[in-house]
Amino acid sequence: MADMIFHVQNRGEYDKAGPSDLVRLLPVEGANPLFLPKSLLELLVFSIANHEIVHLSGPTGSAKTSLLEALYLVPENFSAICRSLGLRDLPLRVYPIQMATYEAPGELYQRRALKDGTTYDERSGLVLALLEAGKTSDTCYNLIWLREIGRVHSASVQGGLLDLIDKGDIFIPGGESVDGRRIAWVADSNYQAETDATHTLVTFDDALKRRFSVNLTLDYLDAEREVQILEHLTAEKGLTSVPGELLRKVVGLGQKIRMHRSQGELQSVPPPTIYGYLAFLRLAQFFPKLDSKAIAMASMLGNAAAEDRDHASAVLNEVFGLQAGAHDDPIAGCF
């Protein structure tokens, strides 16, 4: 049986968790709670509090964005981990910068803008974030979040970041400077363990990689832990009639989809997430007479392109024990 799940807001419970145990973060409004290994959470929070330059990598759907949002949109999450680590309990202030919007290195500093029919140069969002962060370094933890750094349109943009991501003085055109020693950086990408370049537009710059003092990888959880999480969430969300057998098969389907994607197959099918699992289970509970194929094609496999549908059906049949042309369906029999 997998290790217990520990709640971040319960200090006594959280402190008992081991490095590999799952910690449940308080959810962002309208979202599901996150369940992540304690060691990863603490390494990330410690790095932010100590103004490190962090590369957070992992495949699509591994919760990189959700993790950072949970830390700054729900302050209790970041604060609880800081207190447990004995760090100063200061608020976290995050400046998200969407890297795909920059097409040339000069745009990292300023961009052409239009006002009242006249064009002029305005400071970039990244420069404004640095200047603002420099003013509040004593009252909060400042984090510049470079979102989707692997999706920039030009390799020269990554090179241009070398003049801005610095542990010393960062010089801004116009004569201003910012103390880079008081600012943390997190750049997220799909370069999982430096081997997965899926969905990237340019090769990751080697010089930029050397700037990262901390490298963390988020990966998908194994099947046992995903089942454990779903058991918690289905109980909370009133999916009380979902049998354990169905829950395990849904997770098995998700694991198979990820495996086939890693082999270059089912590329039109997005990697399954907890949201996809729960959607499947809600549909299965509400429509018990629908077969598994209909439910899967309305949820986890719904985006399969025409060329992937036969392969998707074969994967579904494999997981649920269906035979080609079979009319009996194990989902309908579970309720």
C-alpha positions in Angstrom: 0.0 0.0 0.0 1.3 3.5 -0.8 2.4 5.8 1.9 -0.2 8.1 3.6 -1.2 11.5 2.3 -0.3 14.4 4.6 -2.0 17.7 4.7 0.2 20.8 4.4 -2.0 22.9 6.7 -1.7 20.5 9.6 1.8 21.2 11.0 2.0 18.2 13.2 0.9 15.9 10.4 3.1 17.6 7.8 6.2 17.3 9.9 5.7 13.5 10.2 5.8 13.1 6.4 8.9 11.5 4.9 10.6 13.0 1.9 8.8 10.7 -0.6 5.4 11.0 1.0 2.6 12.8 -0.8 1.6 16.2 0.6 -1.8 17.6 -0.2 -1.8 21.3 -0.9 -4.7 23.5 -0.4 -6.5 24.0 -3.8 -6.6 27.1 -5.9 -10.3 28.3 -6.0 -12.1 26.2 -8.6 -9.3 23.6 -9.0 -8.5 20.2 -7.5 -6.0 20.0 -4.7 -2.4 19.0 -5.7 -0.7 15.9 -4.3 3.1 16.1 -4.6 6.2 14.5 -2.9 7.3 16.5 0.2 10.9 16.6 -0.9 10.0 18.4 -4.2 7.9 20.9 -2.4 10.5 21.7 0.2 13.3 21.9 -2.4 11.3 24.4 -4.4 10.2 26.6 -1.5 13.7 26.6 0.0 15.2 27.6 -3.4 12.7 30.5 -3.8 13.3 31.7 -0.3 17.1 31.7 -0.9 16.8 33.5 -4.3 18.0 30.6 -6.4 17.6 30.3 -10.2 15.5 27.2 -10.7 14.7 25.1 -13.7 11.4 23.3 -13.2 11.1 20.7 -15.9 8.6 17.9 -16.7 6.2 16.6 -19.3 3.0 18.3 -20.2 0.3 17.7 -17.6 2.7 17.0 -14.7 1.4 20.0 -12.7 4.3 22.5 -13.1 1.9 25.4 -13.6 -0.6 24.2 -11.0 2.2 23.9 -8.4 3.4 27.4 -8.8 -0.1 28.8 -8.8 -0.9 26.8 -5.6 2.1 28.4 -3.9 1.2 32.0 -4.7 -2.5 32.0 -5.2 -3.0 30.1 -1.9 -0.5 31.8 0.4 -1.2 29.3 3.2 0.6 26.6 1.2 3.9 28.6 0.8 3.7 29.9 4.4 3.2 26.5 5.9 6.2 25.0 4.2 8.3 28.0 5.1 7.4 27.7 8.8 8.2 23.9 8.7 11.6 24.6 7.2 12.4 27.4 9.7 12.4 30.1 7.0 11.2 33.6 7.4 7.4 33.6 7.0 7.2 36.3 4.3 4.6 36.5 1.6 5.4 35.2 -1.9 5.1 37.7 -4.7 5.2 36.1 -8.2 5.7 37.9 -11.6 4.5 35.5 -14.4 6.2 36.2 -17.7 4.9 34.4 -20.8 8.1 33.7 -22.8 6.3 32.7 -26.0 5.4 36.4 -26.5 9.0 37.4 -27.0 10.3 37.1 -30.6 13.6 39.0 -30.4 16.1 39.6 -27.5 15.5 43.3 -27.7 11.9 42.8 -26.7 13.1 41.5 -23.3 13.9 45.1 -22.5 11.4 47.2 -24.5 8.7 46.9 -27.1 7.0 49.1 -29.6 3.5 50.2 -28.4 0.7 52.4 -29.8 -1.1 55.1 -28.0 -3.3 57.8 -29.4 -2.1 57.0 -32.9 1.6 57.3 -32.0 4.1 54.6 -31.6 6.6 54.6 -28.8 9.0 52.3 -26.9 7.6 50.9 -23.6 9.4 48.8 -21.0 8.8 45.1 -21.2 6.8 43.2 -18.6 10.0 41.5 -17.6 11.8 44.8 -16.9 8.9 46.2 -15.1 8.7 43.0 -12.9 12.4 43.3 -12.1 12.1 46.9 -11.1 9.1 46.2 -8.9 10.7 43.2 -7.3 13.8 45.3 -6.5 11.6 47.7 -4.4 10.1 45.0 -2.1 13.0 42.6 -1.5 12.9 43.1 2.3 9.2 42.6 2.8 8.4 39.5 0.6 10.0 36.8 -1.5 10.1 37.9 -5.1 9.9 35.3 -7.9 10.2 35.9 -11.6 8.4 33.1 -13.3 9.5 32.5 -16.9 6.6 30.5 -18.2 7.1 27.9 -20.9 10.8 28.8 -21.6 11.1 26.0 -24.1 8.4 27.5 -26.4 10.2 30.7 -27.3 10.2 31.5 -31.0 13.9 32.3 -31.2 17.0 30.8 -29.7 18.4 34.3 -29.4 15.7 35.2 -26.9 17.0 32.5 -24.5 20.5 34.0 -25.1 19.2 37.5 -24.3 18.1 36.2 -20.9 21.7 35.8 -19.9 22.0 39.5 -19.3 18.9 39.6 -17.0 19.1 36.3 -15.0 22.0 37.2 -12.7 23.0 36.8 -9.1 24.7 40.2 -9.1 23.5 43.6 -10.3 21.1 43.5 -13.2 21.5 46.6 -15.4 18.4 48.1 -17.0 18.7 50.4 -20.1 18.3 54.0 -18.8 20.8 53.7 -16.0 18.8 51.7 -13.4 19.9 48.5 -11.8 18.3 45.8 -9.7 20.0 43.6 -7.1 19.7 40.1 -8.5 20.8 38.5 -5.3 17.4 39.3 -3.8 15.3 37.8 -6.6 14.4 34.2 -7.3 13.8 32.8 -10.8 11.8 29.8 -11.9 11.8 28.8 -15.6 9.5 25.9 -16.5 9.9 23.8 -19.5 9.1 20.3 -21.0 12.8 19.3 -21.0 12.2 16.5 -18.5 15.6 15.5 -17.2 17.2 17.1 -20.3 16.0 14.3 -22.5 12.4 15.2 -23.4 12.0 18.1 -25.8 8.4 17.5 -26.7 6.5 20.6 -27.7 9.5 22.8 -27.7 10.2 25.3 -30.5 14.0 25.8 -30.1 16.9 23.9 -28.6 17.5 24.7 -24.9 20.4 27.1 -24.7 23.4 25.5 -23.0 24.7 28.8 -21.5 21.3 29.5 -20.0 21.1 26.0 -18.5 24.4 26.7 -16.7 22.7 29.6 -15.0 20.3 27.4 -13.2 21.6 26.6 -9.7 18.7 24.2 -8.9 17.1 21.8 -11.3 13.9 20.0 -10.3 11.9 17.5 -12.3 8.2 16.9 -11.9 7.1 13.6 -13.3 3.8 11.7 -13.4 2.9 9.7 -10.3 2.9 6.0 -10.5 -0.4 4.1 -10.8 -0.6 3.2 -7.1 -0.4 6.8 -6.0 -2.8 8.0 -8.6 -5.3 5.4 -7.3 -4.7 6.6 -3.8 -5.4 10.2 -4.8 -8.6 9.3 -6.7 -9.8 7.3 -3.6 -9.5 10.6 -1.6 -11.1 12.8 -4.2 -14.0 10.5 -5.2 -15.0 10.2 -1.6 -14.9 14.0 -1.2 -16.8 14.7 -4.5 -19.7 12.3 -3.8 -18.7 9.6 -6.3 -19.5 7.0 -3.7 -20.8 4.4 -6.0 -17.6 4.3 -8.1 -16.1 0.8 -7.5 -12.4 0.4 -6.8 -12.1 -1.9 -9.8 -13.2 0.8 -12.2 -11.1 3.4 -10.5 -8.0 1.2 -11.0 -8.8 0.6 -14.6 -9.2 4.3 -15.3 -5.8 5.0 -13.9 -4.5 2.0 -15.9 -5.9 3.7 -19.0 -4.1 6.9 -18.2 -0.8 5.1 -17.6 -1.1 3.3 -20.9 -1.9 6.6 -22.8 1.3 8.2 -21.3 3.4 5.1 -22.2 2.2 5.1 -25.8 2.8 8.9 -26.1 6.4 8.4 -24.9 6.8 6.0 -27.7 5.6 8.5 -30.3 2.0 7.2 -30.6 -1.3 8.7 -29.7 0.2 12.2 -30.0 -3.2 13.8 -30.6 -4.3 12.6 -27.1 -3.3 14.9 -24.3 -1.6 13.3 -21.3 -4.3 12.3 -18.7 -4.6 14.3 -15.6 -6.7 14.0 -12.4 -9.3 16.2 -14.1 -9.6 13.7 -16.9 -9.9 10.8 -14.5 -12.6 12.5 -12.5 -14.5 13.4 -15.6 -14.5 9.8 -16.7 -15.7 8.6 -13.3 -18.5 11.2 -13.1 -19.8 10.2 -16.5 -19.5 6.5 -15.6 -21.5 7.1 -12.4 -24.2 9.2 -14.0 -24.6 7.1 -17.1 -24.1 3.5 -15.9 -25.6 2.1 -19.1 -23.0 3.7 -21.4 -20.1 1.4 -22.3 -16.5 2.2 -21.5 -15.6 3.2 -25.1 -18.3 5.9 -25.2 -17.3 7.3 -21.9 -13.6 7.3 -22.7 -14.2 8.9 -26.1 -16.2 11.7 -24.3 -13.4 12.3 -21.8 -9.8 10.9 -21.7 -9.7 10.0 -25.4 -12.0 12.7 -26.7 -9.3 14.6 -28.6 -8.0 11.6 -30.5 -7.5 12.4 -34.2 -8.9 10.2 -36.8 -5.6 8.5 -37.4 -5.3 7.7 -33.7 -8.7 6.3 -33.0 -8.1 2.7 -33.9 -5.0 2.7 -31.7 -6.9 4.4 -28.9 -9.6 1.7 -29.2 -7.0 -1.0 -29.0 -5.5 0.6 -25.8 -9.0 0.9 -24.3 -9.8 -2.7 -25.1 -6.5 -3.9 -23.6 -7.0 -2.1 -20.3 -10.7 -3.0 -19.9 -10.3 -6.6 -21.1 -12.6 -6.0 -24.1 -12.5 -8.2 -27.2 -13.1 -6.8 -30.7 -16.8 -6.8 -31.4 -17.7 -7.6 -27.7 -21.1 -6.3 -26.5 -20.7 -6.8 -22.8 -18.8 -4.0 -21.0 -17.2 -4.2 -17.6 -18.1 -0.6 -16.7 -21.9 -1.2 -17.0 -21.5 -4.3 -14.9 -19.8 -2.4 -12.0 -22.9 -0.4 -11.0 
